[in-house]
Amino acid sequence: MRKKTIYLMSMMLGLTLMYACSEDDENNNDNDSDDTTGDTVATLTAAFDEFNSEAVTVSFADGEITIVSNALPNHTSPYWQSSNELYIDPIVANEQSISPGNISESNYTLTVSANPELATTTTETGLGAIGISVTGVPIYNQSEGPTDVTEGTASGFDWAGGHSGPTGYHYHIEARDVQETSPLTIDDDQLLGIMSDGFLIYGRKCESTGDYPTDGDASNGHYSTTQHSTEEFYHYHIVNEIYLNTYYLLFGVDLQGTPSSIM
């Protein structure tokens, strides 16, 4: 039986996703049905292409997006075991302040709506993972155990803004420009990752203007186009404010959407 391929362009998360759908000719009639049941394959484009494919898998089903990561970044760090090819001696980290533990494989799963909405009330973030970065490493806020990150603790962060903790390697702050080849945002408009409420987060600058956004809400989120969409959609930016005299905190504000748990 002859089949044909229908390409349906859909906007999910403000991003362009292409679906290839197959259906029998005999099921096509003149009633202009939007029925696309049958074998459907989503081919990811735009923002999710930025994620480290060796660490992160992204799938779509029933109006939801599921991001699964093994938390193994694709960049150098003194937190790798010395036998790993990505291990380097500390560049910015104070050796005396480096946290115990090495980068090791973990499992993080985040399932969010493909069309996240702003909530009527905001949600304060807590300890642990609050987002997943493009490298697959979890994003943390300013909390570190029972207190906030101190200058002493931050001095042990590697150039990528991460360190090891009881739950594994994670990021707190923006990466620093140390001439390393980096997949991370460093005072630019690059994608940082996705937060637990389903909204994307970008660097301190916005591609739509080429500068730091001035129309952000209390969480530095706003509607605009980005390098991933010609349609305006809501997303966050790293707040362009110095933290602890030296750093830029990745996300120290409330979530504007309804968060999902990162398992």
Secondary structure, 3 states (H helix, E strand, C coil): CCEEEEEEEEEECCEEEEEEEEEEHHHCCCCCCCCCCCCEEEECCHHHHHCCCCCEEEEEECCEEEEEECCCCCCCECCCCCCCCCECCCCCCCHHHCCCCCCCCCCEEEEEECCCCEEEEEECCCCCCCEEECCCCEECCCEECCEECCHHHHCCCCCCCEEEECCEEEECECCCCCCCCCCCCCCCCCEEEEECCCCEEECCCECCCCECCCCCCCCCEEEEEECCEEEEEEEEECCCCCECCCECECCCCCEEECCCCEC
